[in-house]
Amino acid sequence: MFFQSPSKAYELLKEYYGSEDIADFTMLRLFLRPIAIAFNDIMLEDKLLLLLKKNDEKSFLKILGLER
């Protein structure tokens, strides 16, 4: 689900936890930080989170090389 619709995965976390802060923390630690580390760019995690929050899946997937 994360790579098919990352914004929906973020919204699901936000709904589940009932808190945007907890959803941000969870998304960063479980998904975005490992991606940023794999890209050798730790600052990438914040950019990716911002794109998820803006519902800009196209830019998010483009950065990861997974354009549709």
Biopython code that builds the backbone (N, CA, C, O; Angstrom):
import numpy as np
from Bio.PDB.StructureBuilder import StructureBuilder

atoms = [
    (1, "MET", "N", (0.826, -1.189, 0.000)),
    (1, "MET", "CA", (0.000, 0.000, 0.000)),
    (1, "MET", "C", (0.874, 1.257, 0.000)),
    (1, "MET", "O", (0.534, 2.239, -0.661)),
    (2, "PHE", "N", (1.980, 1.242, 0.722)),
    (2, "PHE", "CA", (2.808, 2.434, 0.849)),
    (2, "PHE", "C", (3.299, 2.939, -0.505)),
    (2, "PHE", "O", (3.258, 4.142, -0.764)),
    (3, "PHE", "N", (3.758, 2.045, -1.365)),
    (3, "PHE", "CA", (4.279, 2.481, -2.654)),
    (3, "PHE", "C", (3.192, 2.661, -3.703)),
    (3, "PHE", "O", (3.435, 3.283, -4.737)),
    (4, "GLN", "N", (2.020, 2.141, -3.463)),
    (4, "GLN", "CA", (0.892, 2.344, -4.370)),
    (4, "GLN", "C", (0.223, 3.688, -4.108)),
    (4, "GLN", "O", (-0.111, 4.416, -5.043)),
    (5, "SER", "N", (0.032, 4.008, -2.844)),
    (5, "SER", "CA", (-0.643, 5.242, -2.459)),
    (5, "SER", "C", (-0.091, 5.730, -1.118)),
    (5, "SER", "O", (-0.725, 5.548, -0.078)),
    (6, "PRO", "N", (1.084, 6.347, -1.146)),
    (6, "PRO", "CA", (1.726, 6.750, 0.103)),
    (6, "PRO", "C", (0.912, 7.738, 0.936)),
    (6, "PRO", "O", (0.946, 7.681, 2.165)),
    (7, "SER", "N", (0.186, 8.636, 0.287)),
    (7, "SER", "CA", (-0.627, 9.602, 1.034)),
    (7, "SER", "C", (-1.757, 8.912, 1.779)),
    (7, "SER", "O", (-2.120, 9.316, 2.884)),
    (8, "LYS", "N", (-2.310, 7.874, 1.176)),
    (8, "LYS", "CA", (-3.369, 7.116, 1.852)),
    (8, "LYS", "C", (-2.807, 6.376, 3.063)),
    (8, "LYS", "O", (-3.466, 6.273, 4.097)),
    (9, "ALA", "N", (-1.593, 5.867, 2.928)),
    (9, "ALA", "CA", (-0.959, 5.192, 4.067)),
    (9, "ALA", "C", (-0.755, 6.182, 5.205)),
    (9, "ALA", "O", (-0.972, 5.846, 6.370)),
    (10, "TYR", "N", (-0.341, 7.396, 4.875)),
    (10, "TYR", "CA", (-0.164, 8.428, 5.899)),
    (10, "TYR", "C", (-1.506, 8.770, 6.558)),
    (10, "TYR", "O", (-1.592, 8.867, 7.783)),
    (11, "GLU", "N", (-2.534, 8.948, 5.753)),
    (11, "GLU", "CA", (-3.863, 9.270, 6.289)),
    (11, "GLU", "C", (-4.387, 8.143, 7.175)),
    (11, "GLU", "O", (-5.040, 8.394, 8.188)),
    (12, "LEU", "N", (-4.103, 6.921, 6.795)),
    (12, "LEU", "CA", (-4.513, 5.768, 7.592)),
    (12, "LEU", "C", (-3.837, 5.799, 8.968)),
    (12, "LEU", "O", (-4.484, 5.540, 9.983)),
    (13, "LEU", "N", (-2.556, 6.111, 9.002)),
    (13, "LEU", "CA", (-1.846, 6.230, 10.281)),
    (13, "LEU", "C", (-2.429, 7.361, 11.128)),
    (13, "LEU", "O", (-2.603, 7.219, 12.339)),
    (14, "LYS", "N", (-2.725, 8.473, 10.483)),
    (14, "LYS", "CA", (-3.282, 9.617, 11.198)),
    (14, "LYS", "C", (-4.638, 9.270, 11.797)),
    (14, "LYS", "O", (-4.939, 9.636, 12.933)),
    (15, "GLU", "N", (-5.444, 8.566, 11.026)),
    (15, "GLU", "CA", (-6.760, 8.146, 11.513)),
    (15, "GLU", "C", (-6.623, 7.122, 12.642)),
    (15, "GLU", "O", (-7.333, 7.203, 13.644)),
    (16, "TYR", "N", (-5.725, 6.175, 12.482)),
    (16, "TYR", "CA", (-5.543, 5.120, 13.476)),
    (16, "TYR", "C", (-5.083, 5.695, 14.822)),
    (16, "TYR", "O", (-5.634, 5.364, 15.872)),
    (17, "TYR", "N", (-4.071, 6.557, 14.771)),
    (17, "TYR", "CA", (-3.515, 7.101, 16.008)),
    (17, "TYR", "C", (-4.278, 8.318, 16.531)),
    (17, "TYR", "O", (-4.149, 8.672, 17.703)),
    (18, "GLY", "N", (-5.069, 8.955, 15.674)),
    (18, "GLY", "CA", (-5.839, 10.120, 16.107)),
    (18, "GLY", "C", (-4.975, 11.335, 16.382)),
    (18, "GLY", "O", (-5.390, 12.248, 17.096)),
    (19, "SER", "N", (-3.782, 11.350, 15.824)),
    (19, "SER", "CA", (-2.859, 12.457, 16.072)),
    (19, "SER", "C", (-1.919, 12.611, 14.881)),
    (19, "SER", "O", (-1.292, 11.646, 14.446)),
    (20, "GLU", "N", (-1.830, 13.813, 14.367)),
    (20, "GLU", "CA", (-0.925, 14.074, 13.261)),
    (20, "GLU", "C", (0.534, 13.922, 13.697)),
    (20, "GLU", "O", (1.364, 13.425, 12.936)),
    (21, "ASP", "N", (0.841, 14.352, 14.918)),
    (21, "ASP", "CA", (2.215, 14.251, 15.419)),
    (21, "ASP", "C", (2.680, 12.792, 15.511)),
    (21, "ASP", "O", (3.804, 12.466, 15.130)),
    (22, "ILE", "N", (1.816, 11.936, 16.014)),
    (22, "ILE", "CA", (2.170, 10.514, 16.134)),
    (22, "ILE", "C", (2.262, 9.873, 14.752)),
    (22, "ILE", "O", (3.136, 9.041, 14.509)),
    (23, "ALA", "N", (1.366, 10.257, 13.850)),
    (23, "ALA", "CA", (1.426, 9.737, 12.481)),
    (23, "ALA", "C", (2.725, 10.173, 11.809)),
    (23, "ALA", "O", (3.361, 9.382, 11.112)),
    (24, "ASP", "N", (3.123, 11.435, 12.017)),
    (24, "ASP", "CA", (4.386, 11.927, 11.458)),
    (24, "ASP", "C", (5.563, 11.113, 11.987)),
    (24, "ASP", "O", (6.408, 10.655, 11.219)),
    (25, "PHE", "N", (5.607, 10.939, 13.297)),
    (25, "PHE", "CA", (6.698, 10.200, 13.923)),
    (25, "PHE", "C", (6.763, 8.771, 13.383)),
    (25, "PHE", "O", (7.836, 8.278, 13.033)),
    (26, "THR", "N", (5.619, 8.121, 13.319)),
    (26, "THR", "CA", (5.558, 6.737, 12.839)),
    (26, "THR", "C", (5.999, 6.639, 11.390)),
    (26, "THR", "O", (6.793, 5.767, 11.036)),
    (27, "MET", "N", (5.490, 7.525, 10.556)),
    (27, "MET", "CA", (5.838, 7.505, 9.135)),
    (27, "MET", "C", (7.336, 7.756, 8.952)),
    (27, "MET", "O", (7.992, 7.097, 8.146)),
    (28, "LEU", "N", (7.864, 8.713, 9.708)),
    (28, "LEU", "CA", (9.295, 9.010, 9.604)),
    (28, "LEU", "C", (10.153, 7.827, 10.022)),
    (28, "LEU", "O", (11.083, 7.453, 9.307)),
    (29, "ARG", "N", (9.855, 7.239, 11.160)),
    (29, "ARG", "CA", (10.714, 6.186, 11.701)),
    (29, "ARG", "C", (10.586, 4.856, 10.966)),
    (29, "ARG", "O", (11.584, 4.171, 10.740)),
    (30, "LEU", "N", (9.370, 4.493, 10.597)),
    (30, "LEU", "CA", (9.170, 3.176, 9.982)),
    (30, "LEU", "C", (9.405, 3.149, 8.475)),
    (30, "LEU", "O", (9.849, 2.138, 7.931)),
    (31, "PHE", "N", (9.111, 4.250, 7.806)),
    (31, "PHE", "CA", (9.166, 4.232, 6.342)),
    (31, "PHE", "C", (10.173, 5.215, 5.752)),
    (31, "PHE", "O", (11.023, 4.829, 4.950)),
    (32, "LEU", "N", (10.082, 6.468, 6.142)),
    (32, "LEU", "CA", (10.846, 7.499, 5.451)),
    (32, "LEU", "C", (12.325, 7.534, 5.832)),
    (32, "LEU", "O", (13.172, 7.766, 4.968)),
    (33, "ARG", "N", (12.650, 7.312, 7.091)),
    (33, "ARG", "CA", (14.068, 7.312, 7.485)),
    (33, "ARG", "C", (14.837, 6.189, 6.785)),
    (33, "ARG", "O", (15.925, 6.441, 6.266)),
    (34, "PRO", "N", (14.313, 4.962, 6.751)),
    (34, "PRO", "CA", (15.053, 3.919, 6.015)),
    (34, "PRO", "C", (15.241, 4.255, 4.531)),
    (34, "PRO", "O", (16.277, 3.933, 3.949)),
    (35, "ILE", "N", (14.254, 4.894, 3.929)),
    (35, "ILE", "CA", (14.392, 5.303, 2.526)),
    (35, "ILE", "C", (15.478, 6.364, 2.405)),
    (35, "ILE", "O", (16.330, 6.282, 1.521)),
    (36, "ALA", "N", (15.453, 7.355, 3.286)),
    (36, "ALA", "CA", (16.451, 8.430, 3.251)),
    (36, "ALA", "C", (17.861, 7.864, 3.460)),
    (36, "ALA", "O", (18.809, 8.298, 2.806)),
    (37, "ILE", "N", (17.992, 6.912, 4.356)),
    (37, "ILE", "CA", (19.296, 6.290, 4.591)),
    (37, "ILE", "C", (19.754, 5.523, 3.349)),
    (37, "ILE", "O", (20.928, 5.574, 2.981)),
    (38, "ALA", "N", (18.833, 4.822, 2.714)),
    (38, "ALA", "CA", (19.181, 4.084, 1.495)),
    (38, "ALA", "C", (19.637, 5.023, 0.384)),
    (38, "ALA", "O", (20.488, 4.663, -0.430)),
    (39, "PHE", "N", (19.072, 6.223, 0.354)),
    (39, "PHE", "CA", (19.466, 7.229, -0.633)),
    (39, "PHE", "C", (20.676, 8.038, -0.160)),
    (39, "PHE", "O", (21.156, 8.924, -0.867)),
    (40, "ASN", "N", (21.164, 7.722, 1.047)),
    (40, "ASN", "CA", (22.308, 8.421, 1.640)),
    (40, "ASN", "C", (22.047, 9.928, 1.751)),
    (40, "ASN", "O", (22.936, 10.743, 1.506)),
    (41, "ASP", "N", (20.801, 10.283, 2.128)),
    (41, "ASP", "CA", (20.405, 11.686, 2.266)),
    (41, "ASP", "C", (19.382, 11.792, 3.397)),
    (41, "ASP", "O", (18.177, 11.744, 3.150)),
    (42, "ILE", "N", (19.853, 11.933, 4.622)),
    (42, "ILE", "CA", (18.968, 11.928, 5.789)),
    (42, "ILE", "C", (17.970, 13.088, 5.745)),
    (42, "ILE", "O", (16.893, 12.988, 6.334)),
    (43, "MET", "N", (18.301, 14.174, 5.064)),
    (43, "MET", "CA", (17.379, 15.317, 4.961)),
    (43, "MET", "C", (16.181, 14.997, 4.059)),
    (43, "MET", "O", (15.181, 15.715, 4.074)),
    (44, "LEU", "N", (16.284, 13.950, 3.298)),
    (44, "LEU", "CA", (15.213, 13.559, 2.391)),
    (44, "LEU", "C", (13.944, 13.159, 3.144)),
    (44, "LEU", "O", (12.842, 13.324, 2.620)),
    (45, "GLU", "N", (14.082, 12.641, 4.354)),
    (45, "GLU", "CA", (12.905, 12.176, 5.089)),
    (45, "GLU", "C", (11.920, 13.320, 5.346)),
    (45, "GLU", "O", (10.710, 13.114, 5.256)),
    (46, "ASP", "N", (12.410, 14.507, 5.659)),
    (46, "ASP", "CA", (11.514, 15.636, 5.896)),
    (46, "ASP", "C", (10.821, 16.084, 4.611)),
    (46, "ASP", "O", (9.640, 16.432, 4.623)),
    (47, "LYS", "N", (11.551, 16.074, 3.521)),
    (47, "LYS", "CA", (10.966, 16.454, 2.230)),
    (47, "LYS", "C", (9.870, 15.459, 1.827)),
    (47, "LYS", "O", (8.807, 15.853, 1.347)),
    (48, "LEU", "N", (10.142, 14.183, 2.025)),
    (48, "LEU", "CA", (9.149, 13.164, 1.679)),
    (48, "LEU", "C", (7.897, 13.287, 2.548)),
    (48, "LEU", "O", (6.780, 13.135, 2.052)),
    (49, "LEU", "N", (8.079, 13.560, 3.841)),
    (49, "LEU", "CA", (6.927, 13.733, 4.727)),
    (49, "LEU", "C", (6.086, 14.924, 4.278)),
    (49, "LEU", "O", (4.858, 14.844, 4.261)),
    (50, "LEU", "N", (6.735, 16.018, 3.919)),
    (50, "LEU", "CA", (6.011, 17.193, 3.455)),
    (50, "LEU", "C", (5.198, 16.872, 2.194)),
    (50, "LEU", "O", (4.054, 17.308, 2.059)),
    (51, "LEU", "N", (5.787, 16.123, 1.291)),
    (51, "LEU", "CA", (5.069, 15.735, 0.070)),
    (51, "LEU", "C", (3.855, 14.861, 0.400)),
    (51, "LEU", "O", (2.803, 15.008, -0.222)),
    (52, "LEU", "N", (3.991, 13.961, 1.366)),
    (52, "LEU", "CA", (2.860, 13.132, 1.784)),
    (52, "LEU", "C", (1.752, 13.995, 2.369)),
    (52, "LEU", "O", (0.575, 13.792, 2.071)),
    (53, "LYS", "N", (2.128, 14.951, 3.194)),
    (53, "LYS", "CA", (1.141, 15.811, 3.837)),
    (53, "LYS", "C", (0.431, 16.705, 2.821)),
    (53, "LYS", "O", (-0.726, 17.077, 3.015)),
    (54, "LYS", "N", (1.132, 17.046, 1.736)),
    (54, "LYS", "CA", (0.540, 17.854, 0.664)),
    (54, "LYS", "C", (-0.258, 16.992, -0.316)),
    (54, "LYS", "O", (-0.899, 17.512, -1.230)),
    (55, "ASN", "N", (-0.214, 15.685, -0.120)),
    (55, "ASN", "CA", (-0.864, 14.728, -1.022)),
    (55, "ASN", "C", (-0.270, 14.798, -2.434)),
    (55, "ASN", "O", (-0.980, 14.636, -3.426)),
    (56, "ASP", "N", (1.032, 15.041, -2.506)),
    (56, "ASP", "CA", (1.732, 15.131, -3.789)),
    (56, "ASP", "C", (2.443, 13.810, -4.068)),
    (56, "ASP", "O", (3.669, 13.716, -4.018)),
    (57, "GLU", "N", (1.641, 12.806, -4.361)),
    (57, "GLU", "CA", (2.190, 11.466, -4.587)),
    (57, "GLU", "C", (3.081, 11.405, -5.821)),
    (57, "GLU", "O", (4.057, 10.656, -5.851)),
    (58, "LYS", "N", (2.750, 12.184, -6.827)),
    (58, "LYS", "CA", (3.534, 12.164, -8.057)),
    (58, "LYS", "C", (4.985, 12.558, -7.778)),
    (58, "LYS", "O", (5.906, 11.867, -8.216)),
    (59, "SER", "N", (5.197, 13.656, -7.056)),
    (59, "SER", "CA", (6.555, 14.093, -6.720)),
    (59, "SER", "C", (7.235, 13.100, -5.783)),
    (59, "SER", "O", (8.425, 12.817, -5.927)),
    (60, "PHE", "N", (6.477, 12.571, -4.825)),
    (60, "PHE", "CA", (7.006, 11.584, -3.883)),
    (60, "PHE", "C", (7.547, 10.371, -4.633)),
    (60, "PHE", "O", (8.687, 9.957, -4.420)),
    (61, "LEU", "N", (6.729, 9.812, -5.504)),
    (61, "LEU", "CA", (7.136, 8.615, -6.247)),
    (61, "LEU", "C", (8.248, 8.917, -7.245)),
    (61, "LEU", "O", (9.084, 8.057, -7.519)),
    (62, "LYS", "N", (8.263, 10.132, -7.788)),
    (62, "LYS", "CA", (9.323, 10.517, -8.728)),
    (62, "LYS", "C", (10.681, 10.516, -8.022)),
    (62, "LYS", "O", (11.666, 10.027, -8.574)),
    (63, "ILE", "N", (10.735, 11.060, -6.809)),
    (63, "ILE", "CA", (11.978, 11.063, -6.042)),
    (63, "ILE", "C", (12.479, 9.639, -5.814)),
    (63, "ILE", "O", (13.681, 9.377, -5.858)),
    (64, "LEU", "N", (11.548, 8.734, -5.572)),
    (64, "LEU", "CA", (11.926, 7.343, -5.330)),
    (64, "LEU", "C", (12.175, 6.550, -6.605)),
    (64, "LEU", "O", (12.593, 5.394, -6.548)),
    (65, "GLY", "N", (11.920, 7.166, -7.750)),
    (65, "GLY", "CA", (12.107, 6.488, -9.025)),
    (65, "GLY", "C", (10.988, 5.508, -9.328)),
    (65, "GLY", "O", (11.191, 4.530, -10.048)),
    (66, "LEU", "N", (9.820, 5.765, -8.787)),
    (66, "LEU", "CA", (8.669, 4.863, -8.960)),
    (66, "LEU", "C", (7.516, 5.560, -9.659)),
    (66, "LEU", "O", (6.354, 5.294, -9.352)),
    (67, "GLU", "N", (7.820, 6.443, -10.588)),
    (67, "GLU", "CA", (6.776, 7.195, -11.274)),
    (67, "GLU", "C", (5.787, 6.261, -11.958)),
    (67, "GLU", "O", (6.143, 5.195, -12.461)),
    (68, "ARG", "N", (4.550, 6.695, -11.957)),
    (68, "ARG", "CA", (3.505, 5.910, -12.639)),
    (68, "ARG", "C", (3.348, 6.381, -14.051)),
    (68, "ARG", "O", (2.521, 5.850, -14.791)),
]
sb = StructureBuilder()
sb.init_structure("model")
sb.init_model(0)
sb.init_chain("A")
sb.init_seg("    ")
for serial, (resi, resn, name, xyz) in enumerate(atoms, 1):
    if name == "N":
        sb.init_residue(resn, " ", resi, " ")
    sb.init_atom(name, np.array(xyz, "f"), 0.0, 1.0, " ", f" {name:<3s}", serial, name[0])
structure = sb.get_structure()
